[in-house]
Amino acid sequence: MNASIIRAHRPIDVAREVEALVREGRRDFVLSRIDHGSMLDQERLGAARYAAGIQSIVELEEETPAALAAAR
């Protein structure tokens, strides 16, 4: 099964989106990075993990080398 990509920006919106997908039976989630893994991304990750539950896999999207270079 493919992971669901979550693109919501606010942690509350992330949680709502994840909860809806969990009700559909999804258990794998990848959060898109919106701020290079900063505190906002960490807050979104925490909200997603809480909403998804212990049986789910929730990860933050890998940052590509090009995105790292652009951020500098």
Secondary structure, DSSP 8 states (H G I E B T S, - for coil): ---EEE--SSHHHHHHHHHHHHHTT--EEEE--SSTT-HHHHHHHHHHHHHH-TTSEEEE----HHHHHHH-
